[in-house]
Amino acid sequence: MEERWQKLSARKQKKFVILFFAGYLLLTGGVVMTVWYDAKNETRKHNPVEGHIRNPVLRQQQEDSELRDSSSKPIKNQDHERQ
């Protein structure tokens, strides 16, 4: 491969280098534009949160306590009270 490159004239070598560099620039530009376009569209999908942010753990605990069955609540029994 090196021999074939050396056999080319300096003018043709320069032409090939410029063509490869131009191809590299086009490919790089395409990738940058694709990433930019994807990032631009992704930010539109996610709306900013308005208002206060609530802790999801506390919210889950509150929902769990509301959903519990009333039979799980302790009932006062006369046998266990002090007299």
PyMOL commands that set and color helices and strands:
alter all, ss='L'
color gray80, all
select helices_A, chain A and resi 2-7+10-45+56-67+70-72+78-80
alter helices_A, ss='H'
color red, helices_A
deselect
rebuild
show_as cartoon
